[in-house]
């Protein structure tokens, strides 16, 4: 039986990050990977879907006829697109393989990482089995990620009715695609398939509006853009049946007026969220407690078992690849006595790869109101930003929230390159920063970040653009 300092279960973003950080500290590590190395951080997830999003966006822009040229005759090759996605994922995985290969042998001042393929199952507090191999370790890091959550009434066959694990592998672009679920995943794939211009996309949302966790002005911009690119949204829709009939899928639902509706599609994507992949791990043998949601009960990154930590989608918090890596590094530093600073979840930034792009950090207005926090918010339209004017893309806005004393609460950026404008405020929120700090930053010109600067100046009372002159293009709201 082999014994290690640390056993990392899961080869996705959290598992790889945790294993490498432990090797930094001179530990002997075994990394157990049940699926492809890189996990959902690469395959059927963060990288593959974002590659699709970029390629589809490039195609949609190339086909425009309002930018001094007419590209409307372009036709996509789905086979070539899929090959590009595979290439991107293969390149990313190869980098991890190269890194882990270098860490397989001892080096000066560092430990080692051994890779083992297979599914780990606890058979005792400090023992797992992987196939016929028994492995023991002093400490464990659970980083097994998540799987698509599917309602029990939906029969996913992976061919006509699919999850995000299968939708990218369809042999051809569907003519009619139904997407059940209007969260980030559903809206992202709606964007991708609509941008290629070959698919009639219908999005079924049980809520009254898409992206209900964001403010109404954010979801309104995305909904308007969806309508422009041909995504039809069924709001307040209650799905009654999903039935495969030959080469089609029939959906029966009750619409927002209470009327029964039926339609048929080539493919159906079920995008109703993800669930922690904790089943069949034998965690009860390790003393790890599981919550009703399926996530591991944690205090920070520590589980109820003193020798087991958890990171990434397996914990009941945000499912983000960057947060998974951060949690894994934090867990390893905690288990080896480095006393890492607590993770500031309020400073975790996210990008929603939609049309248009949305970036978020900290609180939005509805979150602030729910918490009873007094705030002021400045909203600056992209029509005032010269980078957006240059891109000929002015839909969207910047919204910056701060407490009355100027301490930063949150930021939302809606529009092209939104993700590039978020990190500065994320850093400041993590440090308790203020509007004055945003204004003191030197911003390049022209850049989308200048919208953030103008929003801060608006709240400070010294903006370039004044609401009395610009009307709804810039304004201050509060709650």
C-alpha positions as a printed NumPy array, in Angstrom:
array([[  0.   ,   0.   ,   0.   ],
       [  1.36 ,   3.443,  -0.99 ],
       [  1.251,   6.34 ,   1.481],
       [  1.431,  10.005,   0.5  ],
       [  1.482,  13.336,   2.26 ],
       [ -1.527,  14.484,   0.228],
       [ -4.068,  12.752,  -1.977],
       [ -5.894,  15.096,  -4.361],
       [ -9.102,  13.642,  -5.775],
       [-10.02 ,  15.354,  -9.022],
       [ -7.951,  16.552, -11.973],
       [ -9.804,  19.759, -12.828],
       [ -8.822,  23.375, -12.04 ],
       [ -8.954,  22.894,  -8.266],
       [ -7.208,  19.529,  -8.207],
       [ -4.327,  20.555, -10.448],
       [ -3.824,  23.865,  -8.617],
       [ -3.87 ,  22.166,  -5.213],
       [ -1.443,  19.423,  -6.257],
       [  1.049,  21.909,  -7.685],
       [  0.861,  24.153,  -4.618],
       [  1.523,  21.141,  -2.379],
       [  4.565,  20.257,  -4.481],
       [  5.812,  23.813,  -3.907],
       [  5.807,  22.946,  -0.202],
       [  7.877,  19.789,  -0.7  ],
       [  5.046,  17.308,  -0.309],
       [  4.632,  13.903,  -1.919],
       [  1.319,  14.147,  -3.75 ],
       [ -0.87 ,  11.709,  -5.632],
       [ -3.412,  13.213,  -8.037],
       [ -6.394,  10.99 ,  -8.864],
       [ -8.182,  11.848, -12.103],
       [-11.363,  10.026, -13.081],
       [-11.966,  11.969, -16.281],
       [ -9.797,  13.861, -18.741],
       [ -7.024,  15.883, -17.113],
       [ -8.218,  19.472, -16.822],
       [-11.824,  18.506, -16.165],
       [-14.619,  20.971, -16.846],
       [-12.044,  23.74 , -16.76 ],
       [-11.136,  22.579, -20.272],
       [-13.564,  20.017, -21.678],
       [-17.338,  20.548, -21.976],
       [-16.872,  23.591, -19.788],
       [-14.861,  26.717, -19.257],
       [-12.435,  26.552, -22.184],
       [-14.403,  24.591, -24.785],
       [-17.551,  26.716, -24.481],
       [-15.579,  29.968, -24.422],
       [-13.699,  28.92 , -27.548],
       [-17.054,  28.302, -29.193],
       [-18.27 ,  31.679, -27.967],
       [-15.269,  33.492, -29.427],
       [-15.48 ,  31.659, -32.752],
       [-19.217,  32.285, -33.068],
       [-18.75 ,  35.939, -32.164],
       [-16.01 ,  36.318, -34.761],
       [-18.336,  34.781, -37.344],
       [-21.263,  37.003, -36.393],
       [-19.103,  40.137, -36.677],
       [-17.637,  39.003, -39.998],
       [-21.149,  38.606, -41.434],
       [-22.239,  42.142, -40.612],
       [-23.078,  44.55 , -43.397],
       [-22.963,  47.793, -41.396],
       [-19.231,  48.164, -40.823],
       [-18.03 ,  49.293, -44.228],
       [-18.195,  45.846, -45.805],
       [-20.761,  43.152, -46.473],
       [-19.955,  39.674, -45.169],
       [-23.494,  38.356, -45.22 ],
       [-22.606,  35.576, -47.664],
       [-20.312,  33.752, -45.226],
       [-21.325,  30.232, -44.189],
       [-19.89 ,  28.423, -41.138],
       [-18.313,  24.972, -41.202],
       [-19.35 ,  23.265, -37.973],
       [-16.804,  20.52 , -38.611],
       [-13.995,  23.097, -38.806],
       [-15.321,  24.962, -35.777],
       [-15.337,  21.776, -33.697],
       [-11.778,  21.052, -34.829],
       [-10.671,  24.481, -33.576],
       [-12.334,  23.829, -30.213],
       [-10.581,  20.472, -29.92 ],
       [ -7.284,  22.137, -30.802],
       [ -7.688,  24.771, -28.085],
       [ -8.6  ,  22.15 , -25.482],
       [ -5.74 ,  19.897, -26.538],
       [ -3.248,  22.743, -26.256],
       [ -4.461,  23.619, -22.771],
       [ -4.327,  20.006, -21.604],
       [ -0.848,  19.547, -23.082],
       [  0.431,  22.415, -20.947],
       [ -0.87 ,  20.728, -17.791],
       [  0.617,  17.386, -18.845],
       [  3.965,  19.064, -19.451],
       [  3.848,  20.75 , -16.047],
       [  2.907,  17.597, -14.139],
       [  5.509,  15.536, -15.986],
       [  8.171,  17.951, -14.775],
       [  6.903,  17.525, -11.199],
       [  6.817,  13.731, -11.291],
       [ 10.473,  13.535, -10.244],
       [ 11.96 ,  15.211,  -7.156],
       [ 13.541,  18.617,  -7.608],
       [ 15.441,  21.062,  -5.465],
       [ 13.175,  22.355,  -2.716],
       [  9.969,  20.819,  -4.007],
       [  7.971,  17.638,  -3.798],
       [  6.517,  15.282,  -6.369],
       [  3.169,  14.651,  -8.036],
       [  2.132,  11.181,  -9.188],
       [ -0.856,  10.906, -11.516],
       [ -3.25 ,   7.981, -11.158],
       [ -6.166,   7.48 , -13.576],
       [ -9.412,   6.129, -12.178],
       [-12.237,   6.829,  -9.763],
       [-11.335,   7.115,  -6.092],
       [-13.566,   5.623,  -3.39 ],
       [-12.933,   5.971,   0.335],
       [-12.881,   2.649,   2.183],
       [-11.546,   4.091,   5.425],
       [-10.691,   7.475,   6.955],
       [ -7.237,   7.582,   5.357],
       [ -7.598,   5.   ,   2.589],
       [ -9.017,   5.071,  -0.919],
       [ -9.143,   2.473,  -3.638],
       [ -8.65 ,   3.241,  -7.322],
       [ -9.447,   0.095,  -9.239],
       [ -7.33 ,  -2.577,  -7.561],
       [ -4.9  ,  -0.111,  -6.018],
       [ -5.106,   0.985,  -2.365],
       [ -3.729,   4.411,  -1.471],
       [ -3.372,   6.027,   1.938],
       [ -2.536,   9.632,   2.752],
       [ -2.142,  11.93 ,   5.716],
       [ -4.409,  14.544,   4.139],
       [ -6.94 ,  14.712,   1.333],
       [ -8.209,  17.456,  -0.968],
       [-11.642,  16.85 ,  -2.532],
       [-11.773,  18.553,  -5.926],
       [-14.15 ,  16.348,  -7.909],
       [-16.096,  19.223,  -9.477],
       [-19.706,  19.082, -10.607],
       [-22.031,  17.522, -13.152],
       [-25.049,  18.891, -15.02 ],
       [-28.171,  18.799, -12.861],
       [-31.106,  17.235, -14.709],
       [-34.697,  17.172, -13.403],
       [-35.849,  13.552, -12.948],
       [-38.714,  14.073, -15.41 ],
       [-36.303,  14.805, -18.296],
       [-34.914,  11.743, -20.07 ],
       [-31.483,  12.825, -21.308],
       [-30.29 ,  10.453, -24.024],
       [-27.213,  12.433, -25.074],
       [-28.371,  12.439, -28.706],
       [-31.58 ,  14.439, -28.969],
       [-31.951,  15.584, -25.364],
       [-28.582,  16.695, -24.059],
       [-26.716,  18.485, -21.308],
       [-23.711,  20.767, -21.684],
       [-21.563,  17.62 , -21.616],
       [-22.947,  16.608, -25.032],
       [-24.206,  19.703, -26.851],
       [-20.795,  20.67 , -28.232],
       [-20.492,  17.293, -29.949],
       [-23.599,  17.451, -32.131],
       [-22.617,  16.341, -35.662],
       [-24.184,  19.37 , -37.337],
       [-25.642,  22.72 , -36.363],
       [-29.285,  22.038, -35.48 ],
       [-31.986,  23.883, -37.399],
       [-34.181,  24.143, -34.295],
       [-32.684,  24.152, -30.806],
       [-34.615,  24.423, -27.55 ],
       [-32.702,  25.348, -24.402],
       [-34.382,  24.664, -21.068],
       [-32.931,  26.986, -18.448],
       [-32.005,  30.652, -18.832],
       [-29.132,  30.886, -16.39 ],
       [-25.57 ,  31.586, -17.455],
       [-25.03 ,  28.215, -19.187],
       [-28.305,  28.294, -21.105],
       [-27.837,  31.891, -22.2  ],
       [-24.233,  31.223, -23.212],
       [-25.157,  28.383, -25.556],
       [-28.11 ,  30.394, -26.88 ],
       [-25.592,  33.077, -27.834],
       [-23.232,  30.601, -29.5  ],
       [-25.787,  28.861, -31.696],
       [-27.611,  32.072, -32.606],
       [-24.342,  33.737, -33.649],
       [-23.639,  31.039, -36.236],
       [-26.877,  32.057, -37.929],
       [-28.02 ,  28.55 , -38.879],
       [-30.145,  27.693, -35.838],
       [-33.515,  28.934, -34.631],
       [-32.98 ,  29.089, -30.857],
       [-35.793,  29.071, -28.303],
       [-34.942,  29.608, -24.65 ],
       [-37.345,  28.371, -21.978],
       [-37.205,  30.315, -18.72 ],
       [-39.348,  29.513, -15.702],
       [-38.689,  33.032, -14.375],
       [-40.269,  36.238, -15.587],
       [-36.922,  37.361, -17.036],
       [-33.58 ,  35.84 , -17.973],
       [-30.6  ,  36.15 , -15.614],
       [-32.876,  36.805, -12.615],
       [-29.883,  36.979, -10.239],
       [-28.763,  40.188, -11.981],
       [-30.469,  43.573, -11.966],
       [-33.321,  44.085, -14.392],
       [-31.368,  46.58 , -16.502],
       [-28.651,  43.967, -17.118],
       [-31.089,  41.255, -18.165],
       [-33.023,  43.78 , -20.304],
       [-29.962,  44.579, -22.43 ],
       [-29.209,  40.877, -22.943],
       [-32.862,  40.108, -23.71 ],
       [-33.007,  42.897, -26.3  ],
       [-29.848,  41.625, -27.942],
       [-31.192,  38.065, -27.922],
       [-34.285,  39.262, -29.769],
       [-32.051,  40.983, -32.335],
       [-30.014,  37.832, -33.051],
       [-33.046,  35.578, -33.223],
       [-33.23 ,  33.979, -29.773],
       [-36.87 ,  33.653, -28.751],
       [-37.378,  33.61 , -24.978],
       [-40.391,  31.837, -23.458],
       [-40.796,  33.603, -20.107],
       [-42.542,  32.073, -17.094],
       [-42.708,  28.781, -18.968],
       [-43.521,  25.555, -17.131],
       [-42.229,  22.471, -18.952],
       [-44.724,  19.611, -18.802],
       [-43.14 ,  16.969, -21.063],
       [-40.023,  16.425, -23.153],
       [-40.507,  13.486, -25.523],
       [-38.256,  12.092, -28.235],
       [-40.308,  11.245, -31.321],
       [-38.175,   9.811, -34.101],
       [-35.581,  12.424, -35.086],
       [-37.352,  15.187, -33.201],
       [-38.01 ,  16.208, -29.621],
       [-41.446,  17.42 , -28.63 ],
       [-41.784,  19.863, -25.763],
       [-45.114,  20.56 , -24.129],
       [-45.267,  23.538, -21.807],
       [-47.593,  26.005, -20.16 ],
       [-46.867,  29.57 , -21.215],
       [-46.982,  32.743, -19.125],
       [-50.682,  33.17 , -19.912],
       [-51.458,  29.657, -18.642],
       [-52.084,  28.212, -22.092],
       [-50.76 ,  24.798, -23.145],
       [-48.203,  24.869, -25.975],
       [-46.427,  22.206, -28.013],
       [-43.517,  22.424, -30.46 ],
       [-40.859,  20.164, -31.938],
       [-37.096,  20.648, -32.191],
       [-34.053,  18.88 , -33.62 ],
       [-32.183,  19.021, -30.308],
       [-32.927,  20.046, -26.74 ],
       [-30.304,  21.299, -24.304],
       [-31.163,  20.891, -20.631],
       [-29.286,  23.68 , -18.827],
       [-30.881,  23.618, -15.399],
       [-27.72 ,  24.055, -13.351],
       [-24.934,  21.866, -12.015],
       [-24.619,  19.706,  -8.906],
       [-21.493,  18.71 ,  -6.913],
       [-20.16 ,  15.319,  -8.046],
       [-20.004,  13.772,  -4.575],
       [-21.971,  10.587,  -5.245],
       [-20.298,   7.187,  -4.917],
       [-17.103,   8.536,  -3.347],
       [-17.653,   6.785,  -0.018],
       [-17.21 ,  10.09 ,   1.799],
       [-19.002,   8.716,   4.851],
       [-15.963,   6.491,   5.465],
       [-13.799,   9.607,   5.705],
       [-16.169,  11.414,   8.074],
       [-17.102,  14.051,   5.474],
       [-20.575,  15.571,   5.768],
       [-22.7  ,  16.222,   2.687],
       [-25.39 ,  18.911,   2.548],
       [-28.84 ,  18.477,   1.03 ],
       [-27.603,  20.185,  -2.14 ],
       [-24.95 ,  17.502,  -2.543],
       [-22.102,  19.85 ,  -1.693],
       [-19.515,  19.127,   0.973],
       [-20.069,  20.936,   4.265],
       [-17.117,  23.277,   4.75 ],
       [-15.848,  26.002,   7.017],
       [-13.716,  27.943,   4.592],
       [-12.091,  24.999,   2.814],
       [-12.091,  22.608,   5.806],
       [-14.611,  19.777,   5.93 ],
       [-15.996,  18.192,   9.096],
       [-13.168,  15.635,   8.868],
       [ -9.951,  17.109,  10.278],
       [ -7.768,  15.545,   7.575],
       [ -9.941,  16.418,   4.57 ],
       [-10.274,  19.749,   2.748],
       [-12.475,  20.616,  -0.25 ],
       [-12.277,  23.128,  -3.087],
       [-14.098,  24.079,  -6.262],
       [-17.561,  23.053,  -7.436],
       [-17.805,  20.364,  -4.762],
       [-18.345,  23.114,  -2.151],
       [-21.647,  25.01 ,  -1.834],
       [-20.534,  28.346,  -3.273],
       [-19.954,  29.887,  -6.698],
       [-18.942,  27.434,  -9.419],
       [-16.108,  29.309, -11.1  ],
       [-12.804,  27.911, -12.353],
       [-10.792,  30.818, -10.943],
       [-12.439,  30.465,  -7.541],
       [-11.793,  26.696,  -7.616],
       [ -8.07 ,  27.292,  -8.122],
       [ -8.001,  29.933,  -5.393],
       [ -9.813,  27.675,  -2.923],
       [ -7.475,  24.763,  -3.665],
       [ -4.358,  26.842,  -3.069],
       [ -5.935,  28.225,   0.108],
       [ -6.77 ,  24.688,   1.297],
       [ -3.218,  23.411,   0.801],
       [ -1.703,  26.406,   2.545],
       [ -4.171,  25.962,   5.4  ],
       [ -3.505,  22.232,   5.853],
       [  0.249,  22.856,   6.064],
       [  0.058,  25.706,   8.559],
       [  0.727,  28.727,   6.36 ],
       [ -2.301,  30.554,   7.807],
       [ -3.58 ,  31.999,   4.489],
       [ -5.793,  35.061,   4.497],
       [ -9.527,  34.31 ,   4.227],
       [-10.951,  34.252,   0.719],
       [-12.958,  37.415,   0.052],
       [-15.874,  36.034,  -1.924],
       [-17.274,  39.529,  -2.417],
       [-14.242,  40.266,  -4.595],
       [-14.656,  37.268,  -6.903],
       [-15.17 ,  38.471, -10.457],
       [-17.131,  36.61 , -13.124],
       [-17.705,  36.964, -16.857],
       [-20.925,  35.869, -18.539],
       [-20.133,  34.995, -22.155],
       [-23.344,  36.233, -23.711],
       [-24.414,  38.759, -26.316],
       [-23.399,  41.256, -25.133],
       [-20.664,  40.186, -22.722],
       [-21.384,  40.831, -19.033],
       [-18.831,  41.09 , -16.219],
       [-19.683,  41.216, -12.527],
       [-18.029,  41.607,  -9.157],
       [-19.48 ,  42.288,  -5.732],
       [-23.063,  43.373,  -5.145],
       [-25.655,  44.485,  -7.632],
       [-28.622,  46.632,  -6.649],
       [-31.001,  43.805,  -5.818],
       [-28.337,  42.114,  -3.681],
       [-27.656,  45.341,  -1.809],
       [-31.354,  45.913,  -1.159],
       [-31.803,  42.321,   0.038],
       [-28.97 ,  42.844,   2.534],
       [-30.36 ,  46.195,   3.675],
       [-27.211,  48.025,   2.556],
       [-27.524,  51.694,   1.67 ],
       [-25.826,  52.443,  -1.625],
       [-25.505,  54.854,  -4.501],
       [-25.025,  53.581,  -8.035],
       [-23.736,  55.407, -11.09 ],
       [-24.84 ,  54.151, -14.499],
       [-22.876,  55.288, -17.541],
       [-23.986,  54.258, -21.024],
       [-21.448,  52.787, -23.418],
       [-22.632,  55.431, -25.887],
       [-20.429,  57.874, -23.942],
       [-17.308,  55.716, -24.236],
       [-15.045,  56.369, -27.206],
       [-13.748,  52.786, -27.329],
       [-17.324,  51.601, -27.754],
       [-17.869,  54.266, -30.397],
       [-14.77 ,  53.034, -32.22 ],
       [-16.016,  49.433, -32.038],
       [-19.411,  50.631, -33.337],
       [-20.979,  48.816, -30.426],
       [-22.601,  51.097, -27.873],
       [-25.337,  48.905, -26.364],
       [-24.827,  48.328, -22.652],
       [-23.462,  50.28 , -19.723],
       [-21.244,  50.424, -16.667],
       [-22.872,  50.385, -13.223],
       [-20.723,  51.078, -10.165],
       [-22.115,  50.698,  -6.632],
       [-20.652,  52.302,  -3.515],
       [-21.702,  52.959,   0.045],
       [-22.552,  56.574,   0.928],
       [-19.045,  56.91 ,   2.426],
       [-17.494,  55.928,  -0.918],
       [-16.49 ,  52.342,  -0.128],
       [-16.933,  50.167,  -3.194],
       [-19.676,  47.54 ,  -3.241],
       [-19.887,  46.181,  -6.756],
       [-19.536,  46.666, -10.482],
       [-21.424,  45.476, -13.539],
       [-20.141,  46.038, -17.058],
       [-22.374,  45.139, -20.007],
       [-20.889,  45.289, -23.499],
       [-17.879,  44.214, -25.569],
       [-14.663,  43.598, -23.622],
       [-16.599,  43.786, -20.345],
       [-14.277,  41.235, -18.757],
       [-11.276,  43.519, -19.237],
       [-12.866,  46.256, -17.131],
       [-13.627,  44.373, -13.938],
       [-10.376,  43.374, -12.256],
       [ -9.327,  46.761, -10.91 ],
       [-12.53 ,  47.179,  -8.944],
       [-12.386,  43.529,  -7.831],
       [ -8.953,  44.187,  -6.342],
       [-10.161,  47.334,  -4.606],
       [-13.263,  45.629,  -3.173],
       [-11.013,  42.95 ,  -1.676],
       [ -8.96 ,  45.683,  -0.021],
       [-11.884,  47.811,   1.15 ],
       [-11.144,  50.411,  -1.54 ],
       [-13.064,  53.577,  -2.336],
       [-14.253,  55.693,  -5.241],
       [-11.233,  57.964,  -4.765],
       [ -8.946,  55.005,  -5.482],
       [-10.762,  54.318,  -8.766],
       [-10.349,  57.937,  -9.805],
       [ -6.647,  57.927,  -8.946],
       [ -6.032,  55.01 , -11.337],
       [ -4.568,  56.049, -14.665],
       [ -6.77 ,  54.576, -17.401],
       [ -5.574,  54.054, -20.985],
       [ -7.447,  55.78 , -23.798],
       [ -9.594,  54.78 , -25.48 ],
       [-10.585,  51.842, -23.276],
       [-13.766,  50.359, -21.861],
       [-12.335,  50.907, -18.355],
       [-12.896,  54.626, -18.823],
       [-16.578,  53.907, -18.263],
       [-15.685,  52.698, -14.768],
       [-13.663,  55.868, -14.194],
       [-16.543,  58.06 , -15.337],
       [-18.979,  56.192, -13.075],
       [-16.706,  56.8  , -10.081],
       [-16.41 ,  60.481, -10.963],
       [-20.169,  60.703, -11.328],
       [-20.64 ,  59.46 ,  -7.764],
       [-17.908,  61.847,  -6.57 ],
       [-19.652,  64.799,  -8.224],
       [-16.887,  65.6  , -10.682],
       [-17.772,  63.677, -13.856],
       [-17.071,  64.817, -17.394],
       [-20.61 ,  64.018, -18.522],
       [-23.464,  65.5  , -16.478],
       [-26.905,  63.903, -16.111],
       [-28.629,  67.23 , -16.806],
       [-26.946,  67.281, -20.209],
       [-26.884,  63.592, -21.087],
       [-30.247,  62.476, -19.726],
       [-30.463,  58.699, -19.284],
       [-26.992,  58.18 , -20.74 ],
       [-25.585,  58.784, -17.263],
       [-27.416,  58.865, -13.957],
       [-27.213,  58.169, -10.261],
       [-29.678,  55.873,  -8.499],
       [-29.771,  54.776,  -4.884],
       [-31.463,  52.517,  -2.419]])
